[in-house]
Structure formats: C-alpha cells, structure tokens
C-alpha cells in the first residue's frame, strides 16, 4: 500500500464529502493493500476486470482512467488526486437530489448517453454517501481504483435521498447541519403537548 497516495486521495475525498455534510472517511489499509495486489494482475485493468465490483468485503469500486498510458500518467495521478476525485464529483450534474435518481435526460437521449449519466451519477453518490466509513486507493499505470466501505449506492430512491445531501453551504449558512438540528429539536418538542414545531429561518442562520 502506498501510504502517501492514500493520504493525499483521502484528503481530497473528504474535502468533497464535507461540502455535502458527510463525515470524513478513514483509510482502510486492508482494502488499499488488496487493491494494489489485484492491480498487479494484468487482467484486473482490462475493461472486463474494471467493470466488476470491488472484491473486498462489503466495498464499492470507483475507477478513473487517465488520458495517456505512460509512467508520467501514473506520476500525475500520484501528485494530483483532484484529477480523479474531481471527475467522480462532476457526476452530480446527473443526479436528482429530490428524487434520488439519475436525472431525466429526455426521450431523445441515446442509450449510450443514459448509461454514461448513470455511471457518472453512481460515482458521485458513492463519493458522498453518508453511511460509508472507510476507503482504500490503488494506482497503476493510468488507473486509479478506490474501494468505499461499506458500499453505498444501495437500496431504493429513498435510501439515496437519505444518504446523499445537496451542497450544504447555501446563502451563507450550513443547510445540512441546520436541517439535522431542526429535525432533532422538533422530535423533542413533539413529546410535549401544545408545542408547535420550529421552522428554519435562513436569515438568522446566516447571521450566526
């Protein structure tokens, strides 16, 4: 396991998760070591090999392929984790936060375009999935592989809505934290008779 690579990629992943109110992940050293071990097999980085799910416990696999196959490509991926992580994060453009599904591309969208959108959306939702706790990374040639554990992207549309927050900082306040705190306070207020539920005031939240 390359500790420097895992540390730099972990920092970049957690920076993206923070934007959506998701807790920091920690490094899964077992997953990272297993990724690097499996990537030593040429069959792993074949198109067929990379299409499979991560085969380490309950983990979900994300893959990024650099444009050029060279030793320079591998070096670039080592020192620029934002390249791969940023690519996964861009998948949010294909995600409908309210419905918990891939966005409707319209009736004229081709099957290839729909498949591209689905894969991009799944990369983004896994990146910021609330209930994932650990991650491990591996690099070889022009490929970066990440295993997120436990796996996200599971369940119904409701599970997606519950595990994928919109961007938290909106209009100068942290929407994720305020919504969580409001939900808790209203649950406590509901235990008392004649106590109305509170409502969020964005202007007050922004002043704080």
C-alpha positions in Angstrom: 0.0 0.0 0.0 1.3 3.5 -0.9 0.6 5.5 2.2 1.3 8.8 0.6 -1.1 8.1 -2.2 -3.8 7.0 0.2 -3.3 10.0 2.4 -3.5 12.6 -0.5 -6.5 10.9 -2.0 -8.3 10.6 1.3 -7.8 14.3 1.9 -9.4 15.2 -1.5 -12.3 12.8 -1.0 -13.1 14.2 2.5 -13.0 17.7 1.2 -15.7 16.8 -1.3 -17.7 14.9 1.3 -17.6 17.9 3.6 -19.4 20.0 1.0 -22.4 17.7 1.4 -22.3 17.2 5.2 -20.8 13.7 5.0 -18.4 12.6 7.8 -14.7 12.1 7.0 -13.7 8.6 5.8 -10.7 6.9 7.3 -8.2 4.8 5.3 -9.0 1.1 5.0 -5.4 -0.3 4.9 -6.7 -3.8 4.1 -8.7 -2.6 1.1 -5.8 -0.5 -0.1 -3.3 -3.4 0.1 -5.7 -5.7 -1.7 -6.4 -3.2 -4.5 -2.6 -2.9 -5.2 -2.3 -6.7 -5.1 -5.1 -7.3 -7.5 -3.9 -4.5 -9.8 -0.6 -6.4 -10.3 -2.6 -8.9 -12.4 -2.9 -7.5 -16.0 -6.4 -9.0 -16.2 -7.6 -6.6 -13.5 -7.0 -3.5 -15.5 -8.7 -4.9 -18.6 -12.1 -3.4 -19.5 -13.8 -6.6 -18.2 -11.8 -6.6 -15.0 -12.6 -3.0 -14.2 -16.3 -3.4 -14.7 -16.6 -5.8 -11.8 -17.5 -4.7 -8.3 -14.7 -4.4 -5.7 -13.9 -7.8 -4.3 -13.0 -6.8 -0.8 -15.6 -7.3 1.9 -18.6 -5.0 1.5 -17.0 -2.4 -0.7 -18.0 -0.4 -3.8 -15.5 0.3 -6.5 -14.8 3.5 -8.4 -12.3 3.7 -11.3 -10.7 6.6 -13.0 -8.6 6.2 -16.2 -6.1 8.9 -17.1 -5.9 10.0 -20.7 -2.5 8.7 -21.5 -0.8 5.4 -20.7 2.7 6.2 -19.5 4.9 6.4 -16.4 4.1 10.1 -16.5 0.4 9.3 -16.2 1.0 7.3 -13.0 3.1 10.1 -11.6 0.4 12.7 -12.4 -2.2 10.7 -10.6 0.0 10.3 -7.6 0.6 14.1 -7.2 -2.8 15.3 -8.4 -5.6 13.4 -6.6 -8.1 16.2 -7.6 -8.0 14.9 -11.2 -9.7 11.6 -10.4 -11.8 12.7 -7.4 -12.9 15.8 -9.3 -14.0 13.5 -12.2 -16.1 11.4 -9.8 -17.6 14.6 -8.2 -18.7 16.0 -11.6 -21.3 13.2 -11.7 -23.5 15.3 -9.5 -24.8 17.0 -12.7 -26.6 13.8 -13.5 -28.1 13.3 -10.0 -31.6 14.4 -9.0 -31.3 15.2 -5.3 -35.0 15.5 -4.7 -36.0 12.2 -6.4 -32.8 10.2 -5.5 -32.4 9.1 -9.1 -30.4 9.9 -12.2 -31.8 13.0 -13.9 -34.2 12.7 -16.8 -32.2 13.2 -20.0 -35.3 13.4 -22.1 -36.9 11.0 -24.6 -34.3 11.8 -27.3 -31.3 10.7 -25.2 -29.4 7.7 -26.6 -28.8 4.5 -24.6 -25.1 5.3 -24.5 -25.8 8.8 -23.1 -28.1 7.3 -20.5 -25.5 4.7 -19.5 -22.8 7.4 -19.2 -25.1 9.5 -17.0 -25.9 6.6 -14.7 -22.3 5.6 -14.2 -21.3 9.2 -13.5 -24.2 9.7 -11.1 -23.2 6.5 -9.3 -19.6 7.7 -8.9 -20.8 10.9 -7.3 -23.3 9.4 -5.0 -20.8 6.8 -3.7 -18.2 9.6 -3.2 -20.5 11.5 -0.8 -22.6 8.6 0.5 -23.2 9.3 4.2 -23.1 5.7 5.6 -19.7 4.8 4.0 -16.9 4.9 6.6 -13.6 3.8 5.0 -11.8 3.9 1.7 -8.7 2.5 0.1 -6.9 3.5 -3.1 -4.6 1.9 -5.6 -2.7 3.3 -8.6 -1.1 1.5 -11.6 -0.2 3.0 -14.9 -3.1 5.2 -15.9 -5.7 3.8 -13.5 -6.8 4.9 -10.0 -9.1 2.5 -8.2 -10.9 3.3 -4.9 -12.9 0.9 -2.7 -15.5 2.6 -0.4 -16.6 0.5 2.5 -19.3 -0.2 3.4 -20.7 0.1 -0.1 -23.1 2.9 -1.0 -25.4 3.1 -3.9 -27.8 0.5 -2.5 -31.5 0.4 -1.8 -34.4 2.5 -3.0 -34.6 6.1 -4.1 -35.5 6.9 -0.5 -32.1 5.5 0.6 -30.4 7.7 -2.0 -32.2 10.8 -0.7 -31.3 9.9 2.9 -27.6 9.3 2.1 -26.8 12.0 -0.5 -27.1 15.5 0.7 -27.1 18.6 -1.6 -24.3 21.1 -1.1 -24.6 22.2 2.5 -23.3 25.8 2.4 -26.2 27.8 0.8 -26.9 31.5 1.2 -24.2 31.8 3.9 -25.4 29.0 6.2 -24.9 25.3 6.7 -28.1 23.8 5.5 -27.1 20.2 6.4 -26.4 21.0 10.0 -29.4 23.3 10.4 -31.8 20.7 9.0 -30.3 18.0 11.2 -30.6 20.1 14.3 -34.1 21.3 13.4 -35.2 17.7 13.0 -33.8 16.7 16.4 -35.4 19.7 18.2 -38.8 19.1 16.7 -38.7 15.5 17.7 -38.1 16.6 21.3 -40.8 19.3 21.1 -43.3 16.7 19.8 -43.0 14.9 23.1 -44.6 17.8 24.9 -48.2 18.8 24.4 -49.2 22.2 22.9 -45.7 22.7 21.5 -45.5 23.6 17.8 -42.7 22.6 15.5 -40.0 25.1 14.8 -39.2 26.3 11.3 -35.8 27.2 9.9 -35.1 30.9 9.4 -32.3 31.1 6.8 -31.6 34.8 7.6 -31.0 34.1 11.3 -28.9 31.0 10.4 -26.7 33.1 8.1 -26.1 35.7 10.7 -24.8 33.1 13.2 
